[in-house]
């Protein structure tokens, strides 16, 4: 009887030992299993950090800037047909896919004939002496556009997260001659005017916050006289 009890006890011990080994897995201790999991997680984290791309740097819309110096026919080909015309100190033309107001002087328009010396520019007007936009002559075919205004900041800057500090513009390669937050210039519905030069162009920014540039700030790009 005693021998049967001893055999039963030994059998139980063997079963318990086999079960424990099966749970741990062949050839591994609990510490080794934990170590493998930790190493796998660490490797995954390192891989993720190495494949993260840096944020793109602030830049200008070079496609927009390339419009400076194009003639009216070239702009129609690139930006689509004219959709509006506005007269002021000069004449502004708006295109289907343009970025703002493309400006020419009255002397640049094609009136269909040579004007006599001292003759006033024959701009079509209505009974209230207002320009008739659809009748204003288009620019002469060989006269380039050297001025684009009414450009939204969101269209002018690439990789921008608005608002951003206006001094960040200095970090763009090629920018020089920066001036910030001059008061009382240009459009009176903006509080400040800032400017800088870039690749032979002058860029003027009209904005309301002294230090931060919002997406709706307005920009003018022109080629200074004498730099043609």
PyMOL CGO cylinders between C-alpha atoms (Angstrom):
from pymol import cmd
from pymol.cgo import CYLINDER

trace = [
    CYLINDER, 0.00, 0.00, 0.00, 2.82, 2.34, 0.96, 0.3, 1, 1, 1, 1, 1, 1,
    CYLINDER, 2.82, 2.34, 0.96, 4.57, 1.65, -2.35, 0.3, 1, 1, 1, 1, 1, 1,
    CYLINDER, 4.57, 1.65, -2.35, 1.42, 2.66, -4.32, 0.3, 1, 1, 1, 1, 1, 1,
    CYLINDER, 1.42, 2.66, -4.32, 1.24, 6.05, -2.50, 0.3, 1, 1, 1, 1, 1, 1,
    CYLINDER, 1.24, 6.05, -2.50, 4.87, 6.79, -3.26, 0.3, 1, 1, 1, 1, 1, 1,
    CYLINDER, 4.87, 6.79, -3.26, 4.35, 5.97, -6.96, 0.3, 1, 1, 1, 1, 1, 1,
    CYLINDER, 4.35, 5.97, -6.96, 1.31, 8.25, -7.12, 0.3, 1, 1, 1, 1, 1, 1,
    CYLINDER, 1.31, 8.25, -7.12, 3.19, 11.17, -5.56, 0.3, 1, 1, 1, 1, 1, 1,
    CYLINDER, 3.19, 11.17, -5.56, 6.12, 10.79, -7.99, 0.3, 1, 1, 1, 1, 1, 1,
    CYLINDER, 6.12, 10.79, -7.99, 3.73, 10.71, -10.94, 0.3, 1, 1, 1, 1, 1, 1,
    CYLINDER, 3.73, 10.71, -10.94, 2.13, 13.99, -9.82, 0.3, 1, 1, 1, 1, 1, 1,
    CYLINDER, 2.13, 13.99, -9.82, 5.51, 15.66, -9.47, 0.3, 1, 1, 1, 1, 1, 1,
    CYLINDER, 5.51, 15.66, -9.47, 6.48, 14.64, -13.02, 0.3, 1, 1, 1, 1, 1, 1,
    CYLINDER, 6.48, 14.64, -13.02, 3.20, 15.96, -14.48, 0.3, 1, 1, 1, 1, 1, 1,
    CYLINDER, 3.20, 15.96, -14.48, 3.64, 19.35, -12.76, 0.3, 1, 1, 1, 1, 1, 1,
    CYLINDER, 3.64, 19.35, -12.76, 7.25, 19.60, -14.00, 0.3, 1, 1, 1, 1, 1, 1,
    CYLINDER, 7.25, 19.60, -14.00, 6.31, 18.79, -17.60, 0.3, 1, 1, 1, 1, 1, 1,
    CYLINDER, 6.31, 18.79, -17.60, 3.49, 21.39, -17.58, 0.3, 1, 1, 1, 1, 1, 1,
    CYLINDER, 3.49, 21.39, -17.58, 5.83, 24.14, -16.36, 0.3, 1, 1, 1, 1, 1, 1,
    CYLINDER, 5.83, 24.14, -16.36, 8.38, 23.37, -19.07, 0.3, 1, 1, 1, 1, 1, 1,
    CYLINDER, 8.38, 23.37, -19.07, 5.72, 23.45, -21.78, 0.3, 1, 1, 1, 1, 1, 1,
    CYLINDER, 5.72, 23.45, -21.78, 4.51, 26.92, -20.67, 0.3, 1, 1, 1, 1, 1, 1,
    CYLINDER, 4.51, 26.92, -20.67, 8.02, 28.40, -20.69, 0.3, 1, 1, 1, 1, 1, 1,
    CYLINDER, 8.02, 28.40, -20.69, 8.87, 27.06, -24.14, 0.3, 1, 1, 1, 1, 1, 1,
    CYLINDER, 8.87, 27.06, -24.14, 11.81, 24.89, -25.11, 0.3, 1, 1, 1, 1, 1, 1,
    CYLINDER, 11.81, 24.89, -25.11, 15.25, 26.21, -24.25, 0.3, 1, 1, 1, 1, 1, 1,
    CYLINDER, 15.25, 26.21, -24.25, 14.05, 29.53, -22.71, 0.3, 1, 1, 1, 1, 1, 1,
    CYLINDER, 14.05, 29.53, -22.71, 13.80, 30.80, -19.18, 0.3, 1, 1, 1, 1, 1, 1,
    CYLINDER, 13.80, 30.80, -19.18, 11.22, 33.46, -18.17, 0.3, 1, 1, 1, 1, 1, 1,
    CYLINDER, 11.22, 33.46, -18.17, 13.97, 36.08, -18.06, 0.3, 1, 1, 1, 1, 1, 1,
    CYLINDER, 13.97, 36.08, -18.06, 15.06, 35.27, -21.62, 0.3, 1, 1, 1, 1, 1, 1,
    CYLINDER, 15.06, 35.27, -21.62, 11.49, 35.58, -22.98, 0.3, 1, 1, 1, 1, 1, 1,
    CYLINDER, 11.49, 35.58, -22.98, 11.10, 39.03, -21.39, 0.3, 1, 1, 1, 1, 1, 1,
    CYLINDER, 11.10, 39.03, -21.39, 14.49, 40.07, -22.75, 0.3, 1, 1, 1, 1, 1, 1,
    CYLINDER, 14.49, 40.07, -22.75, 13.54, 39.11, -26.34, 0.3, 1, 1, 1, 1, 1, 1,
    CYLINDER, 13.54, 39.11, -26.34, 10.29, 41.12, -26.17, 0.3, 1, 1, 1, 1, 1, 1,
    CYLINDER, 10.29, 41.12, -26.17, 12.07, 44.21, -24.81, 0.3, 1, 1, 1, 1, 1, 1,
    CYLINDER, 12.07, 44.21, -24.81, 14.76, 44.04, -27.51, 0.3, 1, 1, 1, 1, 1, 1,
    CYLINDER, 14.76, 44.04, -27.51, 12.11, 43.74, -30.24, 0.3, 1, 1, 1, 1, 1, 1,
    CYLINDER, 12.11, 43.74, -30.24, 10.28, 46.84, -28.94, 0.3, 1, 1, 1, 1, 1, 1,
    CYLINDER, 10.28, 46.84, -28.94, 13.53, 48.81, -28.70, 0.3, 1, 1, 1, 1, 1, 1,
    CYLINDER, 13.53, 48.81, -28.70, 14.47, 47.89, -32.27, 0.3, 1, 1, 1, 1, 1, 1,
    CYLINDER, 14.47, 47.89, -32.27, 11.02, 48.96, -33.48, 0.3, 1, 1, 1, 1, 1, 1,
    CYLINDER, 11.02, 48.96, -33.48, 11.37, 52.35, -31.75, 0.3, 1, 1, 1, 1, 1, 1,
    CYLINDER, 11.37, 52.35, -31.75, 14.80, 52.98, -33.27, 0.3, 1, 1, 1, 1, 1, 1,
    CYLINDER, 14.80, 52.98, -33.27, 13.54, 52.07, -36.74, 0.3, 1, 1, 1, 1, 1, 1,
    CYLINDER, 13.54, 52.07, -36.74, 10.60, 54.46, -36.38, 0.3, 1, 1, 1, 1, 1, 1,
    CYLINDER, 10.60, 54.46, -36.38, 12.86, 57.33, -35.30, 0.3, 1, 1, 1, 1, 1, 1,
    CYLINDER, 12.86, 57.33, -35.30, 15.29, 56.75, -38.16, 0.3, 1, 1, 1, 1, 1, 1,
    CYLINDER, 15.29, 56.75, -38.16, 12.57, 56.78, -40.84, 0.3, 1, 1, 1, 1, 1, 1,
    CYLINDER, 12.57, 56.78, -40.84, 10.86, 59.99, -39.63, 0.3, 1, 1, 1, 1, 1, 1,
    CYLINDER, 10.86, 59.99, -39.63, 11.40, 62.71, -42.26, 0.3, 1, 1, 1, 1, 1, 1,
    CYLINDER, 11.40, 62.71, -42.26, 12.25, 66.28, -41.14, 0.3, 1, 1, 1, 1, 1, 1,
    CYLINDER, 12.25, 66.28, -41.14, 9.65, 69.00, -41.71, 0.3, 1, 1, 1, 1, 1, 1,
    CYLINDER, 9.65, 69.00, -41.71, 9.98, 70.85, -45.03, 0.3, 1, 1, 1, 1, 1, 1,
    CYLINDER, 9.98, 70.85, -45.03, 11.55, 74.31, -44.74, 0.3, 1, 1, 1, 1, 1, 1,
    CYLINDER, 11.55, 74.31, -44.74, 9.70, 77.56, -45.45, 0.3, 1, 1, 1, 1, 1, 1,
    CYLINDER, 9.70, 77.56, -45.45, 10.01, 78.52, -49.12, 0.3, 1, 1, 1, 1, 1, 1,
    CYLINDER, 10.01, 78.52, -49.12, 8.54, 80.78, -51.79, 0.3, 1, 1, 1, 1, 1, 1,
    CYLINDER, 8.54, 80.78, -51.79, 6.16, 79.72, -54.55, 0.3, 1, 1, 1, 1, 1, 1,
    CYLINDER, 6.16, 79.72, -54.55, 8.62, 79.80, -57.44, 0.3, 1, 1, 1, 1, 1, 1,
    CYLINDER, 8.62, 79.80, -57.44, 5.82, 79.02, -59.90, 0.3, 1, 1, 1, 1, 1, 1,
    CYLINDER, 5.82, 79.02, -59.90, 4.22, 82.32, -58.93, 0.3, 1, 1, 1, 1, 1, 1,
    CYLINDER, 4.22, 82.32, -58.93, 7.49, 84.26, -59.06, 0.3, 1, 1, 1, 1, 1, 1,
    CYLINDER, 7.49, 84.26, -59.06, 8.15, 82.92, -62.57, 0.3, 1, 1, 1, 1, 1, 1,
    CYLINDER, 8.15, 82.92, -62.57, 5.13, 84.93, -63.81, 0.3, 1, 1, 1, 1, 1, 1,
    CYLINDER, 5.13, 84.93, -63.81, 7.13, 88.16, -63.40, 0.3, 1, 1, 1, 1, 1, 1,
    CYLINDER, 7.13, 88.16, -63.40, 8.48, 89.14, -66.81, 0.3, 1, 1, 1, 1, 1, 1,
    CYLINDER, 8.48, 89.14, -66.81, 5.90, 87.25, -68.88, 0.3, 1, 1, 1, 1, 1, 1,
    CYLINDER, 5.90, 87.25, -68.88, 3.85, 89.03, -71.55, 0.3, 1, 1, 1, 1, 1, 1,
    CYLINDER, 3.85, 89.03, -71.55, 0.06, 89.09, -71.64, 0.3, 1, 1, 1, 1, 1, 1,
    CYLINDER, 0.06, 89.09, -71.64, -0.19, 86.28, -74.27, 0.3, 1, 1, 1, 1, 1, 1,
    CYLINDER, -0.19, 86.28, -74.27, 2.24, 84.16, -72.25, 0.3, 1, 1, 1, 1, 1, 1,
    CYLINDER, 2.24, 84.16, -72.25, 0.20, 84.66, -69.09, 0.3, 1, 1, 1, 1, 1, 1,
    CYLINDER, 0.20, 84.66, -69.09, -3.03, 83.75, -70.88, 0.3, 1, 1, 1, 1, 1, 1,
    CYLINDER, -3.03, 83.75, -70.88, -1.38, 80.54, -72.06, 0.3, 1, 1, 1, 1, 1, 1,
    CYLINDER, -1.38, 80.54, -72.06, -0.09, 79.76, -68.56, 0.3, 1, 1, 1, 1, 1, 1,
    CYLINDER, -0.09, 79.76, -68.56, -2.91, 81.07, -66.33, 0.3, 1, 1, 1, 1, 1, 1,
    CYLINDER, -2.91, 81.07, -66.33, -6.01, 80.94, -68.51, 0.3, 1, 1, 1, 1, 1, 1,
    CYLINDER, -6.01, 80.94, -68.51, -8.27, 83.64, -69.89, 0.3, 1, 1, 1, 1, 1, 1,
    CYLINDER, -8.27, 83.64, -69.89, -8.81, 87.05, -68.32, 0.3, 1, 1, 1, 1, 1, 1,
    CYLINDER, -8.81, 87.05, -68.32, -11.73, 87.07, -65.84, 0.3, 1, 1, 1, 1, 1, 1,
    CYLINDER, -11.73, 87.07, -65.84, -11.67, 90.70, -64.68, 0.3, 1, 1, 1, 1, 1, 1,
    CYLINDER, -11.67, 90.70, -64.68, -10.01, 94.07, -65.25, 0.3, 1, 1, 1, 1, 1, 1,
    CYLINDER, -10.01, 94.07, -65.25, -9.65, 96.87, -62.70, 0.3, 1, 1, 1, 1, 1, 1,
    CYLINDER, -9.65, 96.87, -62.70, -8.33, 100.36, -63.36, 0.3, 1, 1, 1, 1, 1, 1,
    CYLINDER, -8.33, 100.36, -63.36, -6.48, 102.55, -60.86, 0.3, 1, 1, 1, 1, 1, 1,
    CYLINDER, -6.48, 102.55, -60.86, -2.97, 103.95, -60.98, 0.3, 1, 1, 1, 1, 1, 1,
    CYLINDER, -2.97, 103.95, -60.98, -2.43, 101.27, -63.62, 0.3, 1, 1, 1, 1, 1, 1,
    CYLINDER, -2.43, 101.27, -63.62, -4.59, 98.50, -65.01, 0.3, 1, 1, 1, 1, 1, 1,
    CYLINDER, -4.59, 98.50, -65.01, -4.89, 95.17, -63.18, 0.3, 1, 1, 1, 1, 1, 1,
    CYLINDER, -4.89, 95.17, -63.18, -5.80, 91.99, -65.01, 0.3, 1, 1, 1, 1, 1, 1,
    CYLINDER, -5.80, 91.99, -65.01, -7.04, 88.84, -63.26, 0.3, 1, 1, 1, 1, 1, 1,
    CYLINDER, -7.04, 88.84, -63.26, -6.70, 85.41, -64.87, 0.3, 1, 1, 1, 1, 1, 1,
    CYLINDER, -6.70, 85.41, -64.87, -8.60, 82.15, -64.33, 0.3, 1, 1, 1, 1, 1, 1,
    CYLINDER, -8.60, 82.15, -64.33, -5.71, 80.44, -62.56, 0.3, 1, 1, 1, 1, 1, 1,
    CYLINDER, -5.71, 80.44, -62.56, -3.68, 83.49, -61.60, 0.3, 1, 1, 1, 1, 1, 1,
    CYLINDER, -3.68, 83.49, -61.60, -2.38, 84.36, -58.14, 0.3, 1, 1, 1, 1, 1, 1,
    CYLINDER, -2.38, 84.36, -58.14, -3.48, 87.99, -57.94, 0.3, 1, 1, 1, 1, 1, 1,
    CYLINDER, -3.48, 87.99, -57.94, -3.66, 91.23, -59.93, 0.3, 1, 1, 1, 1, 1, 1,
    CYLINDER, -3.66, 91.23, -59.93, -1.22, 91.40, -62.86, 0.3, 1, 1, 1, 1, 1, 1,
    CYLINDER, -1.22, 91.40, -62.86, -0.51, 95.07, -63.54, 0.3, 1, 1, 1, 1, 1, 1,
    CYLINDER, -0.51, 95.07, -63.54, 0.45, 97.17, -66.55, 0.3, 1, 1, 1, 1, 1, 1,
    CYLINDER, 0.45, 97.17, -66.55, 0.58, 100.93, -67.06, 0.3, 1, 1, 1, 1, 1, 1,
    CYLINDER, 0.58, 100.93, -67.06, -1.91, 102.77, -69.29, 0.3, 1, 1, 1, 1, 1, 1,
    CYLINDER, -1.91, 102.77, -69.29, 0.93, 103.44, -71.70, 0.3, 1, 1, 1, 1, 1, 1,
    CYLINDER, 0.93, 103.44, -71.70, 1.40, 99.66, -72.06, 0.3, 1, 1, 1, 1, 1, 1,
    CYLINDER, 1.40, 99.66, -72.06, -2.11, 99.02, -73.42, 0.3, 1, 1, 1, 1, 1, 1,
    CYLINDER, -2.11, 99.02, -73.42, -2.83, 98.31, -77.05, 0.3, 1, 1, 1, 1, 1, 1,
    CYLINDER, -2.83, 98.31, -77.05, -5.23, 101.01, -78.26, 0.3, 1, 1, 1, 1, 1, 1,
    CYLINDER, -5.23, 101.01, -78.26, -5.04, 99.83, -81.86, 0.3, 1, 1, 1, 1, 1, 1,
    CYLINDER, -5.04, 99.83, -81.86, -3.15, 102.91, -82.99, 0.3, 1, 1, 1, 1, 1, 1,
    CYLINDER, -3.15, 102.91, -82.99, -0.31, 105.20, -82.01, 0.3, 1, 1, 1, 1, 1, 1,
    CYLINDER, -0.31, 105.20, -82.01, -1.47, 107.93, -79.65, 0.3, 1, 1, 1, 1, 1, 1,
    CYLINDER, -1.47, 107.93, -79.65, -0.75, 111.54, -80.52, 0.3, 1, 1, 1, 1, 1, 1,
    CYLINDER, -0.75, 111.54, -80.52, 1.71, 113.44, -78.35, 0.3, 1, 1, 1, 1, 1, 1,
    CYLINDER, 1.71, 113.44, -78.35, -0.08, 114.69, -75.21, 0.3, 1, 1, 1, 1, 1, 1,
    CYLINDER, -0.08, 114.69, -75.21, -3.23, 112.70, -75.98, 0.3, 1, 1, 1, 1, 1, 1,
    CYLINDER, -3.23, 112.70, -75.98, -5.11, 111.26, -73.01, 0.3, 1, 1, 1, 1, 1, 1,
    CYLINDER, -5.11, 111.26, -73.01, -5.33, 107.51, -72.81, 0.3, 1, 1, 1, 1, 1, 1,
    CYLINDER, -5.33, 107.51, -72.81, -8.62, 106.53, -74.51, 0.3, 1, 1, 1, 1, 1, 1,
    CYLINDER, -8.62, 106.53, -74.51, -9.96, 104.25, -71.78, 0.3, 1, 1, 1, 1, 1, 1,
    CYLINDER, -9.96, 104.25, -71.78, -13.67, 103.35, -72.30, 0.3, 1, 1, 1, 1, 1, 1,
    CYLINDER, -13.67, 103.35, -72.30, -15.86, 104.84, -69.56, 0.3, 1, 1, 1, 1, 1, 1,
    CYLINDER, -15.86, 104.84, -69.56, -19.55, 104.77, -68.71, 0.3, 1, 1, 1, 1, 1, 1,
    CYLINDER, -19.55, 104.77, -68.71, -21.89, 107.70, -68.03, 0.3, 1, 1, 1, 1, 1, 1,
    CYLINDER, -21.89, 107.70, -68.03, -20.49, 107.95, -64.49, 0.3, 1, 1, 1, 1, 1, 1,
    CYLINDER, -20.49, 107.95, -64.49, -16.93, 108.22, -65.81, 0.3, 1, 1, 1, 1, 1, 1,
    CYLINDER, -16.93, 108.22, -65.81, -16.12, 104.75, -64.50, 0.3, 1, 1, 1, 1, 1, 1,
    CYLINDER, -16.12, 104.75, -64.50, -14.00, 102.31, -66.46, 0.3, 1, 1, 1, 1, 1, 1,
    CYLINDER, -14.00, 102.31, -66.46, -15.86, 99.66, -68.44, 0.3, 1, 1, 1, 1, 1, 1,
    CYLINDER, -15.86, 99.66, -68.44, -13.80, 96.57, -67.53, 0.3, 1, 1, 1, 1, 1, 1,
    CYLINDER, -13.80, 96.57, -67.53, -14.77, 94.41, -70.47, 0.3, 1, 1, 1, 1, 1, 1,
    CYLINDER, -14.77, 94.41, -70.47, -13.82, 97.18, -72.92, 0.3, 1, 1, 1, 1, 1, 1,
    CYLINDER, -13.82, 97.18, -72.92, -10.41, 98.11, -71.49, 0.3, 1, 1, 1, 1, 1, 1,
    CYLINDER, -10.41, 98.11, -71.49, -7.72, 97.24, -74.06, 0.3, 1, 1, 1, 1, 1, 1,
    CYLINDER, -7.72, 97.24, -74.06, -5.32, 94.42, -73.23, 0.3, 1, 1, 1, 1, 1, 1,
    CYLINDER, -5.32, 94.42, -73.23, -1.55, 95.08, -72.96, 0.3, 1, 1, 1, 1, 1, 1,
    CYLINDER, -1.55, 95.08, -72.96, 0.65, 95.16, -76.04, 0.3, 1, 1, 1, 1, 1, 1,
    CYLINDER, 0.65, 95.16, -76.04, 1.88, 91.67, -76.84, 0.3, 1, 1, 1, 1, 1, 1,
    CYLINDER, 1.88, 91.67, -76.84, 5.56, 92.42, -76.27, 0.3, 1, 1, 1, 1, 1, 1,
    CYLINDER, 5.56, 92.42, -76.27, 5.26, 94.28, -72.94, 0.3, 1, 1, 1, 1, 1, 1,
    CYLINDER, 5.26, 94.28, -72.94, 6.13, 92.12, -69.90, 0.3, 1, 1, 1, 1, 1, 1,
    CYLINDER, 6.13, 92.12, -69.90, 4.29, 92.24, -66.59, 0.3, 1, 1, 1, 1, 1, 1,
    CYLINDER, 4.29, 92.24, -66.59, 6.65, 93.47, -63.86, 0.3, 1, 1, 1, 1, 1, 1,
    CYLINDER, 6.65, 93.47, -63.86, 4.15, 93.75, -61.00, 0.3, 1, 1, 1, 1, 1, 1,
    CYLINDER, 4.15, 93.75, -61.00, 1.75, 91.31, -59.32, 0.3, 1, 1, 1, 1, 1, 1,
    CYLINDER, 1.75, 91.31, -59.32, -0.28, 92.47, -56.32, 0.3, 1, 1, 1, 1, 1, 1,
    CYLINDER, -0.28, 92.47, -56.32, -3.15, 91.26, -54.12, 0.3, 1, 1, 1, 1, 1, 1,
    CYLINDER, -3.15, 91.26, -54.12, -1.45, 87.88, -53.55, 0.3, 1, 1, 1, 1, 1, 1,
    CYLINDER, -1.45, 87.88, -53.55, -2.60, 85.93, -50.49, 0.3, 1, 1, 1, 1, 1, 1,
    CYLINDER, -2.60, 85.93, -50.49, 0.25, 84.88, -48.19, 0.3, 1, 1, 1, 1, 1, 1,
    CYLINDER, 0.25, 84.88, -48.19, -1.07, 81.30, -48.23, 0.3, 1, 1, 1, 1, 1, 1,
    CYLINDER, -1.07, 81.30, -48.23, -0.40, 81.20, -51.99, 0.3, 1, 1, 1, 1, 1, 1,
    CYLINDER, -0.40, 81.20, -51.99, 3.00, 82.87, -51.77, 0.3, 1, 1, 1, 1, 1, 1,
    CYLINDER, 3.00, 82.87, -51.77, 4.66, 80.74, -49.08, 0.3, 1, 1, 1, 1, 1, 1,
    CYLINDER, 4.66, 80.74, -49.08, 5.21, 76.99, -49.33, 0.3, 1, 1, 1, 1, 1, 1,
    CYLINDER, 5.21, 76.99, -49.33, 5.49, 74.66, -46.30, 0.3, 1, 1, 1, 1, 1, 1,
    CYLINDER, 5.49, 74.66, -46.30, 4.09, 77.41, -44.09, 0.3, 1, 1, 1, 1, 1, 1,
    CYLINDER, 4.09, 77.41, -44.09, 2.17, 76.82, -40.88, 0.3, 1, 1, 1, 1, 1, 1,
    CYLINDER, 2.17, 76.82, -40.88, 0.22, 80.03, -40.26, 0.3, 1, 1, 1, 1, 1, 1,
    CYLINDER, 0.22, 80.03, -40.26, 0.65, 82.16, -38.34, 0.3, 1, 1, 1, 1, 1, 1,
    CYLINDER, 0.65, 82.16, -38.34, 4.43, 82.21, -38.28, 0.3, 1, 1, 1, 1, 1, 1,
    CYLINDER, 4.43, 82.21, -38.28, 7.00, 84.75, -37.11, 0.3, 1, 1, 1, 1, 1, 1,
    CYLINDER, 7.00, 84.75, -37.11, 7.68, 87.13, -39.96, 0.3, 1, 1, 1, 1, 1, 1,
    CYLINDER, 7.68, 87.13, -39.96, 11.40, 87.11, -39.16, 0.3, 1, 1, 1, 1, 1, 1,
    CYLINDER, 11.40, 87.11, -39.16, 11.49, 83.45, -40.30, 0.3, 1, 1, 1, 1, 1, 1,
    CYLINDER, 11.49, 83.45, -40.30, 11.62, 84.79, -43.86, 0.3, 1, 1, 1, 1, 1, 1,
    CYLINDER, 11.62, 84.79, -43.86, 15.27, 85.66, -43.27, 0.3, 1, 1, 1, 1, 1, 1,
    CYLINDER, 15.27, 85.66, -43.27, 16.07, 81.94, -43.14, 0.3, 1, 1, 1, 1, 1, 1,
    CYLINDER, 16.07, 81.94, -43.14, 15.13, 81.47, -46.81, 0.3, 1, 1, 1, 1, 1, 1,
    CYLINDER, 15.13, 81.47, -46.81, 18.23, 81.37, -48.99, 0.3, 1, 1, 1, 1, 1, 1,
    CYLINDER, 18.23, 81.37, -48.99, 18.59, 84.46, -51.18, 0.3, 1, 1, 1, 1, 1, 1,
    CYLINDER, 18.59, 84.46, -51.18, 16.55, 86.83, -48.99, 0.3, 1, 1, 1, 1, 1, 1,
    CYLINDER, 16.55, 86.83, -48.99, 18.17, 90.19, -48.21, 0.3, 1, 1, 1, 1, 1, 1,
    CYLINDER, 18.17, 90.19, -48.21, 17.42, 93.82, -47.32, 0.3, 1, 1, 1, 1, 1, 1,
    CYLINDER, 17.42, 93.82, -47.32, 14.65, 92.96, -44.85, 0.3, 1, 1, 1, 1, 1, 1,
    CYLINDER, 14.65, 92.96, -44.85, 12.59, 95.65, -43.16, 0.3, 1, 1, 1, 1, 1, 1,
    CYLINDER, 12.59, 95.65, -43.16, 9.76, 94.94, -40.73, 0.3, 1, 1, 1, 1, 1, 1,
    CYLINDER, 9.76, 94.94, -40.73, 6.55, 96.53, -39.50, 0.3, 1, 1, 1, 1, 1, 1,
    CYLINDER, 6.55, 96.53, -39.50, 6.74, 100.00, -41.04, 0.3, 1, 1, 1, 1, 1, 1,
    CYLINDER, 6.74, 100.00, -41.04, 3.54, 101.87, -40.27, 0.3, 1, 1, 1, 1, 1, 1,
    CYLINDER, 3.54, 101.87, -40.27, 1.23, 103.87, -42.50, 0.3, 1, 1, 1, 1, 1, 1,
    CYLINDER, 1.23, 103.87, -42.50, 2.37, 102.51, -45.86, 0.3, 1, 1, 1, 1, 1, 1,
    CYLINDER, 2.37, 102.51, -45.86, 0.42, 101.05, -48.75, 0.3, 1, 1, 1, 1, 1, 1,
    CYLINDER, 0.42, 101.05, -48.75, -3.14, 99.89, -48.04, 0.3, 1, 1, 1, 1, 1, 1,
    CYLINDER, -3.14, 99.89, -48.04, -4.71, 101.71, -45.11, 0.3, 1, 1, 1, 1, 1, 1,
    CYLINDER, -4.71, 101.71, -45.11, -6.71, 98.64, -44.03, 0.3, 1, 1, 1, 1, 1, 1,
    CYLINDER, -6.71, 98.64, -44.03, -3.50, 96.91, -42.94, 0.3, 1, 1, 1, 1, 1, 1,
    CYLINDER, -3.50, 96.91, -42.94, -1.56, 98.00, -39.88, 0.3, 1, 1, 1, 1, 1, 1,
    CYLINDER, -1.56, 98.00, -39.88, 1.96, 97.21, -41.00, 0.3, 1, 1, 1, 1, 1, 1,
    CYLINDER, 1.96, 97.21, -41.00, 4.12, 96.88, -44.08, 0.3, 1, 1, 1, 1, 1, 1,
    CYLINDER, 4.12, 96.88, -44.08, 7.27, 94.73, -44.34, 0.3, 1, 1, 1, 1, 1, 1,
    CYLINDER, 7.27, 94.73, -44.34, 9.56, 94.08, -47.27, 0.3, 1, 1, 1, 1, 1, 1,
    CYLINDER, 9.56, 94.08, -47.27, 12.61, 92.25, -48.55, 0.3, 1, 1, 1, 1, 1, 1,
    CYLINDER, 12.61, 92.25, -48.55, 14.51, 91.50, -51.75, 0.3, 1, 1, 1, 1, 1, 1,
    CYLINDER, 14.51, 91.50, -51.75, 14.88, 88.12, -53.42, 0.3, 1, 1, 1, 1, 1, 1,
    CYLINDER, 14.88, 88.12, -53.42, 16.60, 87.24, -56.72, 0.3, 1, 1, 1, 1, 1, 1,
    CYLINDER, 16.60, 87.24, -56.72, 16.27, 90.75, -58.14, 0.3, 1, 1, 1, 1, 1, 1,
    CYLINDER, 16.27, 90.75, -58.14, 12.64, 91.16, -57.04, 0.3, 1, 1, 1, 1, 1, 1,
    CYLINDER, 12.64, 91.16, -57.04, 11.17, 93.29, -54.28, 0.3, 1, 1, 1, 1, 1, 1,
    CYLINDER, 11.17, 93.29, -54.28, 8.45, 91.72, -52.13, 0.3, 1, 1, 1, 1, 1, 1,
    CYLINDER, 8.45, 91.72, -52.13, 6.11, 93.86, -50.02, 0.3, 1, 1, 1, 1, 1, 1,
    CYLINDER, 6.11, 93.86, -50.02, 3.87, 92.32, -47.34, 0.3, 1, 1, 1, 1, 1, 1,
    CYLINDER, 3.87, 92.32, -47.34, 0.86, 94.15, -45.86, 0.3, 1, 1, 1, 1, 1, 1,
    CYLINDER, 0.86, 94.15, -45.86, -0.17, 92.59, -42.55, 0.3, 1, 1, 1, 1, 1, 1,
    CYLINDER, -0.17, 92.59, -42.55, -2.09, 93.35, -39.35, 0.3, 1, 1, 1, 1, 1, 1,
    CYLINDER, -2.09, 93.35, -39.35, -0.05, 91.57, -36.65, 0.3, 1, 1, 1, 1, 1, 1,
    CYLINDER, -0.05, 91.57, -36.65, 3.28, 93.27, -36.00, 0.3, 1, 1, 1, 1, 1, 1,
    CYLINDER, 3.28, 93.27, -36.00, 5.30, 90.06, -35.59, 0.3, 1, 1, 1, 1, 1, 1,
    CYLINDER, 5.30, 90.06, -35.59, 3.14, 87.19, -36.87, 0.3, 1, 1, 1, 1, 1, 1,
    CYLINDER, 3.14, 87.19, -36.87, 2.21, 86.63, -40.50, 0.3, 1, 1, 1, 1, 1, 1,
    CYLINDER, 2.21, 86.63, -40.50, -1.34, 85.40, -41.11, 0.3, 1, 1, 1, 1, 1, 1,
    CYLINDER, -1.34, 85.40, -41.11, -2.56, 83.43, -44.13, 0.3, 1, 1, 1, 1, 1, 1,
    CYLINDER, -2.56, 83.43, -44.13, -4.63, 86.41, -45.38, 0.3, 1, 1, 1, 1, 1, 1,
    CYLINDER, -4.63, 86.41, -45.38, -1.77, 88.92, -45.42, 0.3, 1, 1, 1, 1, 1, 1,
    CYLINDER, -1.77, 88.92, -45.42, -1.43, 90.53, -48.86, 0.3, 1, 1, 1, 1, 1, 1,
    CYLINDER, -1.43, 90.53, -48.86, 1.73, 90.51, -50.93, 0.3, 1, 1, 1, 1, 1, 1,
    CYLINDER, 1.73, 90.51, -50.93, 3.02, 92.53, -53.88, 0.3, 1, 1, 1, 1, 1, 1,
    CYLINDER, 3.02, 92.53, -53.88, 5.92, 91.34, -56.03, 0.3, 1, 1, 1, 1, 1, 1,
    CYLINDER, 5.92, 91.34, -56.03, 7.63, 93.65, -58.50, 0.3, 1, 1, 1, 1, 1, 1,
    CYLINDER, 7.63, 93.65, -58.50, 10.88, 94.12, -60.35, 0.3, 1, 1, 1, 1, 1, 1,
    CYLINDER, 10.88, 94.12, -60.35, 12.40, 97.47, -59.39, 0.3, 1, 1, 1, 1, 1, 1,
    CYLINDER, 12.40, 97.47, -59.39, 12.87, 100.02, -62.14, 0.3, 1, 1, 1, 1, 1, 1,
    CYLINDER, 12.87, 100.02, -62.14, 16.29, 99.68, -63.74, 0.3, 1, 1, 1, 1, 1, 1,
    CYLINDER, 16.29, 99.68, -63.74, 16.59, 95.93, -62.97, 0.3, 1, 1, 1, 1, 1, 1,
    CYLINDER, 16.59, 95.93, -62.97, 14.98, 94.77, -66.21, 0.3, 1, 1, 1, 1, 1, 1,
]
cmd.load_cgo(trace, "trace")
